[in-house]
């Protein structure tokens, strides 16, 4: 399999990721003020993840792999790249229940919602009150 290339996407290229999301994850709403990391294979966009600033914290959100590229470890490689170059102790994610193990492999640790910083906790509660099955997780690479 060809090597993946990773890029921090310039906000001016947001139409590219909107198109990608429309094809592979229609519910996502990317914004230009988010940090977006893209994975390319043979110069084609195959995966991406966004980081949204919430107060002094960041929330990993909207991770998606192109349907034809799923189960090829691309998501794991993207998460590993982020763990090495992007993520730090101020990063969190709200993982769907079926993806908890995936994020654990990327140094995210499941935490109780009461351990979330207040800004993130209120957002988490709003999401879960609307029926989303989410698990709060905190990036803690040093603990793995």
Order of alpha helices (4+ residues) and beta strands (2+ residues): beta-alpha-beta-beta-beta-alpha-beta-alpha-beta-alpha-beta
